[in-house]
Amino acid sequence: MGSPTAQRRIVELIDDLDETVIEDGGTQSFALNGTAYEIDLTSTNAEKLKDALAPFIAAGRRVRQAPNQRPTPRSAGRSTEDLNAIRQWARDTGYTVSDRGRIAADIVTAYSQA
């Protein structure tokens, strides 16, 4: 009989930008155009991200939302005629959209910007 074997597992967090081991830093979260992102960064790269975004954050407006919920354009309160117009516009411009149910946020956004 042999002696019991011990195992030791080491998990390292790696910076997504420069692939260095993160000793000081962690996961950063941000959102853009309704899509939430996470990136693992050293504290140096996290500061670079914050510095790059600082002028946009200063000029922007804060939006309250539920945790883990992506901000999306809302069609709530739209009339049936409005929704039908969006569906028709989407079909005319090459989008695939169903006759009933929710209209995808990217389609509503594109319609609003057209």
C-alpha positions as CSV (number, residue, x, y, z in Angstrom):
1,M,0.0,0.0,0.0
2,G,1.2,3.4,-0.9
3,S,0.8,6.6,1.0
4,P,-2.2,8.9,0.3
5,T,-1.6,11.3,-2.5
6,A,-2.6,15.0,-2.1
7,Q,-3.5,17.2,-5.0
8,R,-3.2,21.0,-5.1
9,R,-5.0,22.9,-7.8
10,I,-4.0,26.5,-8.6
11,V,-6.4,28.7,-10.6
12,E,-4.9,31.8,-12.1
13,L,-6.9,34.7,-13.4
14,I,-5.4,35.9,-16.7
15,D,-5.7,39.5,-18.1
16,D,-7.8,39.3,-21.2
17,L,-5.8,42.1,-22.9
18,D,-2.2,41.2,-22.3
19,E,-2.5,37.6,-21.0
20,T,-0.5,38.3,-17.8
21,V,-1.4,36.6,-14.5
22,I,-3.6,38.9,-12.5
23,E,-2.0,39.5,-9.1
24,D,-4.0,42.7,-8.4
25,G,-7.2,43.4,-10.4
26,G,-10.2,41.4,-11.3
27,T,-13.3,41.3,-13.5
28,Q,-14.6,44.6,-14.8
29,S,-18.2,44.9,-16.1
30,F,-19.6,47.5,-18.6
31,A,-22.4,47.8,-21.1
32,L,-22.6,49.3,-24.5
33,N,-25.6,49.5,-26.9
34,G,-27.7,47.2,-24.7
35,T,-25.0,44.5,-24.4
36,A,-23.3,43.8,-21.1
37,Y,-19.6,42.8,-21.1
38,E,-17.1,41.4,-18.6
39,I,-13.4,41.5,-18.9
40,D,-10.6,40.3,-16.6
41,L,-8.0,42.9,-16.2
42,T,-4.9,43.7,-14.0
43,S,-5.4,46.9,-12.0
44,T,-3.2,48.8,-14.5
45,N,-5.4,47.8,-17.4
46,A,-8.6,48.4,-15.4
47,E,-7.4,51.9,-14.8
48,K,-6.7,52.3,-18.6
49,L,-10.3,51.2,-19.3
50,K,-11.7,53.6,-16.7
51,D,-9.6,56.5,-18.0
52,A,-10.7,55.8,-21.6
53,L,-14.4,55.7,-20.6
54,A,-14.2,58.6,-18.2
55,P,-15.2,61.4,-20.7
56,F,-18.1,59.4,-22.0
57,I,-19.3,58.5,-18.5
58,A,-19.1,62.2,-17.4
59,A,-21.2,63.3,-20.4
60,G,-23.6,60.4,-20.2
61,R,-26.7,59.8,-18.1
62,R,-27.0,57.1,-15.5
63,V,-29.8,54.6,-16.1
64,R,-31.2,52.4,-13.4
65,Q,-31.9,48.8,-14.2
66,A,-32.4,45.5,-12.5
67,P,-29.3,43.5,-11.9
68,N,-28.3,41.3,-14.8
69,Q,-30.8,42.9,-17.1
70,R,-29.7,44.3,-20.4
71,P,-31.2,47.7,-21.3
72,T,-33.3,47.3,-24.4
73,P,-35.7,49.6,-26.2
74,R,-39.2,49.1,-24.9
75,S,-42.2,48.5,-27.1
76,A,-44.6,48.6,-24.1
77,G,-47.4,51.0,-24.6
78,R,-47.1,50.9,-28.4
79,S,-50.4,50.5,-30.2
80,T,-51.1,47.5,-32.5
81,E,-50.8,49.9,-35.4
82,D,-47.3,51.0,-34.3
83,L,-46.2,47.4,-33.9
84,N,-47.6,46.4,-37.3
85,A,-45.8,49.4,-38.8
86,I,-42.5,48.2,-37.2
87,R,-43.1,44.7,-38.5
88,Q,-43.8,45.9,-42.0
89,W,-40.8,48.2,-42.1
90,A,-38.6,45.3,-40.8
91,R,-39.8,43.0,-43.6
92,D,-39.4,45.7,-46.2
93,T,-35.8,46.3,-45.1
94,G,-34.8,42.6,-44.9
95,Y,-35.4,41.7,-41.3
96,T,-37.2,38.5,-40.4
97,V,-40.0,39.1,-37.9
98,S,-42.9,37.1,-36.8
99,D,-46.5,38.2,-37.1
100,R,-47.1,38.0,-33.4
101,G,-45.1,38.3,-30.2
102,R,-42.1,40.4,-29.1
103,I,-40.2,42.3,-31.7
104,A,-36.4,42.0,-31.3
105,A,-34.8,45.0,-29.6
106,D,-32.3,45.6,-32.5
107,I,-35.2,45.8,-34.9
108,V,-37.1,48.3,-32.7
109,T,-33.9,50.4,-32.4
110,A,-33.2,50.3,-36.2
111,Y,-36.8,51.3,-36.8
112,S,-36.6,54.2,-34.3
113,Q,-33.3,55.4,-36.0
114,A,-34.7,55.2,-39.5
